[in-house]
Amino acid sequence: MVAPKDDSPTVKNKKAGHLYLIEERLEAGIMLRGTEVKAIRTGKCNLTDSHVRVKRGELYLVGCHIGAYEAAAPQFNHEPRRERKLLVHRRELDRFLGKIKVRGYTLIVTKIYFKEGRAKAELSLCKGKKAHDKRSALRERQVKKEMDRAIKAHR
């Protein structure tokens, strides 16, 4: 039996593009419990306030809320906001840690998805946007919408 394709993102951090300027991306595995995997598959995950913390040379996902899986018995369910270990190769970790030491850079999770049955997280190396950058991005998006509407109305 062939496993279904599940490369589509299950959970996205929609605020990340607005709050940060994303420079680089990296795929990492996530150490999850069984009920957490099932809860993510049903869409009970929120990445809005999550970020990546470095502890003893390892990466941890902090602030990610994965809701309880209702079909599981209460004693087998997980803690919703626990820290989850991220799995990356040492070479990639060292490269990203070198860039994080530069002032203003941070690592955030932009999406969680399944690849070949395993949960993966897309880590992004980001720099925080200033208020004027956010306004200009909104202005550009609005101008693009108006241009698209004008082209559509002209046809």
PyMOL commands that set and color helices and strands:
alter all, ss='L'
color gray80, all
select helices_A, chain A and resi 16-19+34-41+74-76+90-100+131-154
alter helices_A, ss='H'
color red, helices_A
select strands_A, chain A and resi 9-12+20-30+45-46+51-55+58-62+65-66+84-87+105-115+118-128
alter strands_A, ss='S'
color yellow, strands_A
deselect
rebuild
show_as cartoon
